[in-house]
């Protein structure tokens, strides 16, 4: 008989419907018969014990909020009768839980592009990076011209990463823009970069160049169009042709999996996210860390309610303190704008079965498996420590994915239950949480984690997932690349002049 629901943790007071359950249906849970009181959609929760008003509702073994009013066993638990427990900033105590990963180092390789500084790209592309949004049009025209002229023969692609910033910004926003553009310019997925400046912007090209540090001057070139006598397009094309000739000579070679840096992201989540796709990504993350590689978890507001799990996995107290600051600083950011810290989930999340931010967070954080936290990064920082890292960035899909790639990730794994087409400036693989989405949107989805609820064992599916990711790392195009859906977004907080 096909399974109709799942109880995720023995301590849970709800079960999750694996398919729609009609009102009046009797289900057997822990030896007790419970009658479902309302038609309950797939991915949503059914209460399995009475919950008087104010009682915590337990899922994943943790509270996901409390009952707004008296609830009876069999009730459909959703955003209308469940309220978050989240409030303001908190004080935390470090109680380390460092679980050792019993995973063999398989010493596998993928075919990547080795760069002069030791970093490895999964792509070999030509990029144009505007220092300011005023030159976006020129950047796009240059990219279009080079694509037509070369057909991208011998390289993977040619892109201009347009954005709205680089001028009329103050303090933190200005530095965020500069850091993200620096990170893109230095990213190993680019075989050649033209940094395109205007000349009068706040993000002055000569100061931006200093921000790059000791960079590869053969592969990163600057052009300030206000200084060009005559046709800036011709001047830009001269530089791009030289960069193209260099990048075209690059070849993929076998490099160890330890060189992989993978971003972990979810968006358009549903009630299956914490059951299928996120645990699958967590299995991969642990496997990658055991191979000496690196994964990064971000979306700090979607850690609220599950943050102590991450804090106690920090390798030392310094990392714990950094994680506490990261979480509380983001809560202060919400509060400073007069917004509650629990203003989440989205309408699509709620429709998919996620009722509170704690519900979302406890599913979201499963993407990083069980590995200890080895590093904590501020927004715009570049990776330094191998292993699992935490990155400060919001939950917004475009901003968070850009931040992951900017930190140094060559690929982003993006789990989704509702579906989304977009991609950032590195391959952005979509992992469906349920078979229905995978069947409806095969042009968006790279991998179907919904096979887990159809009975495929996690161990078998994880091996297939590893094989797929290494194939993409070695050059197989992700769906967003095939569709040519790629863009960047930079976090903005303050005043625009």
Buried (B, 14 or more C-beta within 10 A) or exposed (E): EEEBBEBBEEEBBBBBBBEEBEEEBEBEBEEEEBEBBBEBBBBBBBBBBBBEEEBBBBBBEBBBBBBEEEBEBBBBBBBEBBBBBBEEBBEBEBEEEEEEEEBEEEEBBBBBBBBEEEBBBBBBBBBBBBBBBBBBEBBBBBBEBBBEEBEBEBBBBBBBBBBBBBBBBEEEBBBBBBBBBBBBBBBBBBBBBBBBBBBEBBBBBEEBBEBBEEBBEEBBBBBBBEEBEEEBBEBBBEBBEBBBEBBBEBEBEEBBBBBBBBBBBBBBBBBBBBBBBBBBBBBBBBBBBBBBBBBBBBBBBBBBBBBBBBBBBBBBEEBBBBBBEBBBEBBEBBBEEEEBBBEBBBEBBBBBBBBBBBBBBBBBBBBBBBBBBBBBBBBBBBBEBBBBBBBBBBBBBBBBBBBBBBBBBBBBBBBBBBBBEBBBBBBBBBBBBBBBBBEEBEEBBBBBBBBBBEEBEBEEBBEBBBEBBBEBBBBBBBBBBEBEBBBBBBBBBEEEE
